[in-house]
Amino acid sequence: MPFTIKVNGMPHSVDVDGDMPLLWVLRDLLGMTGTKFGCGMALCGACTVHIDGQPVRSCITTIDSVDASAITTIEAVGRTPAGRAVQKAWLDLEVPQCGYCQSGQIMSASALIADNPHPTDADIDAAMAGNVCRCGTYVRIREGIKQAAAANTNRKAG
Amino acid sequence: MSQQLIDHPAPESPSRRDVLKVGLGTGGALFVVFGIPSIAKHFQQDANAASIVTEAKTAPFAPNAFIRIERSGGITLTMPMVEMGQGVYTSMALLLAEELEVGLDQVKLEHAPPNDALYANAILHRQLTGMSSSIRAFWMPLRQAGAVARTLLIAAAAKQWGIDPAVCSAKHGVVSAGSRQLSYGQLVDVAAALPVPTPDSLALKDPKDFTLIGTPAKRLDTPDKINGRAEFGIDTKQPGMKVAAIAISPVFGGKPKSLDAAAARAVNSVRQVVRIDEAVAVVADHMWAAKKGLEAAAIQWDDGPNAKVSAADIVRQLEEASKQPGVVARNEGDTGKALASAAQRLEAVYQLPFLAHATMEPMNCTVHLREDACDIWVGTQAPTLTQTVIAQLTGLPKDAVKIHNHLLGGGFGRRLDVDGTVLAVKIAQQMDGPVKVVWSREEDIQHDMYRPYYYDRLSAGLDAEGMPVAWTHRTSGSSVMARYDPPLFKNGLDPDAVSGAAEPPYAFPNIHVDYVRVEPPGIPTALWRGVGPTHNVFVVESFIDELAHAAKHDPVAYRKTLLAHNPRALAVLTLAAEKAGWGRPLASRRGRGVSVQSAFGSYLAQVAEVEVAADGSLKVHRIVCAVDCGMVVNPDTIEAQVQGGTFFGLTAALYGAITLKNGRVEQGNFDTYRPLRVDEAPVVETHLVKSSEFPGGLGEAPTAAVSPAVTNAIFAATAKRIRTLPIDTNLLKSAG
């Protein structure tokens, strides 16, 4: 079945079964491997992308459910103010260790601060508990979100 | 000069102007219709620009296997150990750059090819990354390699200027003498013609002159880890590559009995069904088709001899075996006599479960096997072992087996073993063209090689003042070393199984430690982050806490008395206790617990603060960690490793257990094999003891230290002693 999806502002047409998860379309057909496979059951968040700005787990998001929505992946999240602020905080605070989960962490964190300029610890817990990091970068993820939120808010205020 | 590992543009949308169409032809074949560039070309470009090059390249100046300098001034550093999150690519680069007199902003990195002669870790005697040994093993060799190159570049400049090298100096890639300057790039041809001095003949920099080592450095791998560019093994793209999903016999030692290959092949985009001894793989154009094909195959298994294995049987077997004396790891004094005359005697049994590694990057391996060569794209902690095993499997000479190593999406010991690569090559043997074999999370957890189950018996005798006069510790479990590194398994003793037990930090006048090897049926065992100490430090630090309690002493004061001879251990304990506010009153059902360890050449003390609710639920609020790891290479990484190592150990203490029923691992994904999540992560404080001692390892130390700190804190809060991990919160319910 043919589908045309919009990824990072670009249309892509693929002819696949409608139940194919967006994750594998991105990784195996479009060659965009920044979005990671971790669990296949929306348990770890490594595959998080934005659909119309909302964080979703691409491993359980079938291509026939996406329609004309705007999909943003880690490769382009830096074009958004929130994504840029999160990436800068991640770099400043040296958040990643092995780095494998960090695409998903950054996508979830970007969606959080785009939606909530002043996230509390409880907000961070709620938004980020679905993203697993086996290296244990959680302390710096929390700090990074706070720093990015502050920077993003200042940018808006300025 | 780029400081990035990868210098190709981010793989955004492959086509810039045109719509890319990837579709299925009538025969199920993948076809590609597009504008420019083609998807194949895009993949090709990515492959060519691969992040960190594995094949050694030539350069005008390459005085050793770690440093290459181009005429353009480009500097490439070859990393002998692999980056799996522990920051080793930055710390190794710091060691080289410090003596080479260049900045980290001037260097590019590459993965080392497999070569034990050039890149063996001196502690592990092979090119292995593990046991927190990288800095200890390479502290001298990499500094010496940098010093050799710097000496030659200075000599080259001095020769060109006709002056004494002693009046020349090097800094940031430039040799100077007075107002004269030559960049390293300008010197490479002259330097390359000079005789290379032996590393031992050169004086290394005095640590007081270090400008890089010991100063927080930005990690060289971070920029690519925040934008999707970092390339892990699973991200490999090769022209014509297919993707395979794999189902391995759910019971270890079983094999496929029957399957519906036609049904698998009927799935769109499925190309081939491959059956090997212990597994079935379905090969397709993409992972989704491969997964659906695997389901359609409806594989029936012959479970083989381990069909009835259960966790309870394994524990019973261990319990029984541990009643008999084992191979003696240490015996000083006469524990029997001391126990007999002790004023007070204690006995306890401690148990630790099988554990999976559950790296975030599931197991995967890409193979292109031809008649005369085999290319392997993988992230491995053991590149030379991989090459050797695959050469044996394929009958190819070692040189024909090329290992393209990658960043590892977590290692934790899982990628010391090469079972995943062996399976991928067996699949490739039945195929034409490259294939990427990707394990599902369930395959990854159910076909791991596991941290052994350990069953430990301890006894101690106390004198009238409550101080220990005898200590016995018998550990029983699988020997990982007998399988993984047989020369280390001597006279029936596995040094890993008793690591942290045979040499506790405390002074005991009489001590007896022995090991009973028990190989459980139907479950392979392996090294796991923290190795021996992760098991033994929990046991030793819990039991010493029991002794302190029995003696009615404060746990910190009791340990301090026993550490009078061990100043570094005493110092970290004192610091951790002070920073944690040890002794300050806490609310009801809150408690603090402490642990101390000497392992991996480093000293660590942790204080955990926990709260146990009336329903038994446990909240770890805070972990304070004091560290003496000798001279520090990158302080920022120390803090990161303390946080990460602590959470890895805490995850296991709270949730980690792999169990078997009817030969099958009962856990499958992150719902049943729970990881710690951000909302459960306590505050972690790191306090460094300034030290000029030889550097110690730190990647695993906090993993070992944290579990007893937490269970001792639970005891302080509830008076309930946890002797079996993971912590069963049902035992912590308040009686009222």
Interface residues (C-beta under 8 A of the other chain):
Chain A: P2 T4 V7 N8 G9 M10 P11 H12 S13 V14 D15 V16 D17 D19 M20 P21 W24 R27 D28 L29 L30 G31 M32 T33 G34 T35 K36 F37 G38 C39 G40 M41 L43 C44 A46 T73 I74 E75 A76 G78 Q87 W90 L91 E94 V95 P96 Q97 C98 G99 Y100 C101 Q102 S103 I106 I124 D125 A126 M128 A129 G130 N131 V132 C133 R134 C135 G136 T137 Y138 V139 R140 I141 R142
Chain B: A10 P11 E12 S13 P14 S15 V19 L20 K21 V22 G23 L24 I39 H42 F43 D46 E83 M84 G85 Q86 G87 K218 R219 D221 T222 P223 D224 K225 I226 N227 G228 R229 A230 E231 F232 I234 D235 K237 V243 N268 S269 D285 H286 M287 W288 A289 K292 A358 T359 M360 E361 P362 L407 L408 G409 G410 G411 F412 V438 S440 R441 D636 A640 Q643 G644 G645 T646 F647 F648 T651 N669 F670 D671 P675 L676 R677 V678 D679 A681 V683 V684
